[in-house]
Amino acid sequence: MPHLLTYAIFAPLAGSAAIVLLVLLRPLLRLPKEQVDSASRLFALVSSGLSFALTLLLWAQFDGARTGPQFVDHAVWIRGFNIEYFVGADGISIAMIILSGLISFIATIASMPWWVHDDPQHPHFSKRMVPGYLALLLLLQGAMLGVFCALDFFLFYVFWELMLLPMYFLIGIWGGPRKEYAAIKFFLYTLAGSVLMLLAVIGLYYGSRSIPGVPLALADGTPVQHTFNMLALAQLGQRGLFQTLTSLFGYRFDRVVWLALFIGFAIKIPMFPFHTWLPDAHVEAPTPISVILAGVLLKMGGYGILRVNFGILPEATRFFADMIAVFGTINIVYGAFVCLAQKDLKKLIAYSSVSHMGFVLLGMAAFTPQALSGAMLQMWTHGIVSAMLFLIVGVLYDRAHHREIEGFGGLAARVPEYTALMGLAFFASMGLPGLCGFVSEFMVFYGTFAVYQTLVIVSASAVIITASYYLWTIQRMFLGKLNEKYRDLADVNWRERLTLYPLGALSIFFGFYPQAVLDLVNGSLQQMSHVLRGAF
Amino acid sequence: MEAAIARNLGSLGAFLPEIVLSAGVLALFLLDLVFRGEGRRGRLTWAFGIVLALAAAALAVTPSSPRGLFNGMVVQDGLGTFFKWLFLATAAYTAGIVVHSKEISRARLGEFYALLLAVLLGMDLMAVSGDLLMVYLSLELVSLVSYALAGFRKDDVRSAEASLKYVIYGGVASGIMLFGISYMYGLFGTTDLALLGPKIKAFSGEVFVAQTLGGATAAQLALVVAVMFVLAGVGYKMASVPWHMWCPDVYEGAPTPFTAFLSVGPKAAGFAVALRFFGVGFTEAAGGGLVNTATVPWPAIVGILAAITMTLGNITALGQTNLKRLLAYSSIAHAGYLLMGLAAASILGFQSVLVYLAVYLFMNLGAFLVVAIMAARTGGEDISAYRGLVRRAPFTAIAFTVFLFSLTGLPPLAGFTGKYLLFAALLQQGGSWYVALAIVGAINSAISLYYYLRIVKAMVLEPPAGAGGPIEVPRTYGALLAGSMAALLFFGLFWSPLYGASLRATQALFRG
């Protein structure tokens, strides 16, 4: 099927446009509000589901042995500036594309008001300004997929920024009590990072030129002076072009550009000390948006570093590798300790993301094929598990309207199914063998040990902290005496089952068969590892 | 003598748009006396529209192949034509805002339109001035009529104050400019830009030789002073630091439709003059790029001005609560961004200024249109009046959000296109100095997001203040808002046409 990626990106965008059109036509057609809401929900489910189905089709058709891009769509967009519409999937992006299709669809289901407990005092977010919410959600989904598929740097940047607007409104309008603060903080942090990134992108563009072996040309074959083509840039970078350019501020060109790009991506991951937007954004966002934030948005940072910093500027990456590893370790240890101190369940899970994304940084910094694959797998498993965790928090919040860990107790007796699901998610997240978190963390440690022994030992010890905050949380919330206030707490309903069971099943499946993902990514990552270790 | 007269007469044909505008000014003053009664507002607007349409038609049939008119006083070329289209669009948009404006009373509408046409004529002349004297005269034409328009609401104290401030600052700025022009004449014996170019180049060569011998810096200094002084008059029109002080007060006091016009038209005209002044007088096309022919470090001067202008504009805007003042400081910041393109001193730099101005027209006029709607419907110019607007007038609120995000420079809106080109122009030049300027610009974009978002937050995230019923928006305004949004989205995604037009206009400057 041709144009598979383009359809996957534009299906949600088309759904979004359809909803906007419906709202505009509403006065003309004299539709009641309920009908518009239902129709919007239908559009959202169909377009998001279609996009997910297309990413599954990608999975089936993707050839993991090839290292080049597949499912390529390539056309000239703005000729004056050599900007192209260029999308494709390779080993670095395919896992993230599938993940974002999956998580987007899960988030769409989680945005439906099915089986919602009606409580006039606490109106459910899924019943407020429905068309607006869904239109923004779909816009966000399309932009996310676009970021992972784009192979033209300008296109990448446009999708990257396009994500900010819907996210701002989704947190700011449908979020919790401190939503405005959280939304603006998220926006400012990310924009500050991305304007620097824009300069770096333009800098790379003007730094690029045809060299023997790497002729630059547009999709239609017109030879050009400079290029935004990320694959061509990567080839130029691997041949050392960017190291030879005029230095900036007394530092080497490629290192300055590397840092500007890295800061932009590190904010997204989020890497300590740029992580402070994350707890606010996660806690205030409505459940499906937290799911997308943790499940997909954080991965963009890791993906960007792999695709851009590692791919295009390998020499500078070698220079900064120790720094990445140290910051990765800080993320792991610091995040885990902060989790111990959290009283709010959602905040605890938000900080656990900081800790778990540290494994991605640590694994990438080692450059070995096992560690790189481990880092990629960690992004995948964290995407699945953290999405599940936020859904689980959402279940409780919908019923109790608060998330204080100490405010519960003995819930296991009252809601056994919920307890089992939460236990599964917690254990998968802390890396229990047999569940997916274990495989990826193990691969990161195993692949990194030869390079950064001390850091691995420190990080591995932090796993004990991880276990303790999860176990302690289980103890406080589910064991002991039942809090009388929650005598009538309802167990998970069908909408929640629809989202939680698939994710739970996947976290077990990938615990036993991580090869399903690794087969897709190994080829490209081995090649990348080869390039990165070239100087060793 | 007779040959000169013949040349002047021959020039008239190519001067058709300006002639149409001049006739239009007179015609509107007459029609102002003729049209009475109920349909007056509509008829006058139609008359104004017809004059604009005739001017546009005249502009379309006038060839824009480069040539000098009136013995070099006026230059006809692609750059001038680009700006004339820009000004026509600005005037048409302003008329669209005036139609339902309560600030311009029916009795004085004809007067307003006639004066607006006169400003338009002045701006057109600024864009095509080939002689510094002509620059000064056309700039004064714009200024003098603008003083009257800024103080158009005679009964309003703030409007009178605005007018007075504008007069005083304007008088000082144009006086300084005239002084600078006299220096130029003293140094080179001519005010014709086309003749100045080679003379400045030769002069700089002499200065360079003298300098290596250890002297003659006084002459060089005189040229630097002359350039700075000419910049004063131009910078005043652009509202760039340190000639920006009039801007917030005049924006606040002037009738909103004219504020809208002021924020785009004269600013663009200032850039038209600056592009021509530096492009023809101080640079030369060589090897596909531009070379500064003078020993005057004007790109550095302009670059420093750019950095100060945008930083000051943005930082001051952070604390504003009156929307007109906030947008005034924002427009100062945008003058700073635009100066970055001039500072790049390259073909792409000049292009980026043109593209940014074209885009800026839609987003800034759109923003002021919303301010005009709100001032008329709720009487509030304060940010608190915008609370919960998305429930009272959803379409207007969404349009305003789009304009503000475009002003911030977020893709896929056209503001991003403009900013991208400005940054690209700087980074194309490379080197730490240009990169540092680009970084200042980038940080400023992030700062500006904060105050633009404050408005968005009030409109979208906060509940309506007090008894906020739905706000009726006239159909003309709705169409303008929709059109602006469509233009911003289109030029954000497909800016090839705009880029091509700017390339042709810029190349015309260096071919002629």
Interface residues (C-beta under 8 A of the other chain):
Chain A: I78 R79 G80 F81 Y157 V158 E161 L162 L164 L165 Y168 F169 G172 I173 K179 E180 A183 I184 F187 L188 L191 A192 V195 L196 L198 L199 I202 G203 Y205 Y206 T246 L248 F249 G250
Chain B: F405 T408 L410 P411 P412 F416 Y420 F423 A424 L427 Q428 G430 G431 S432 V435 A436 A438 I439 A442 I443 S445 A446 L449 Y450 L453 K457 V460 L461 E462 F494 W495 S496 Y499 G500 L503
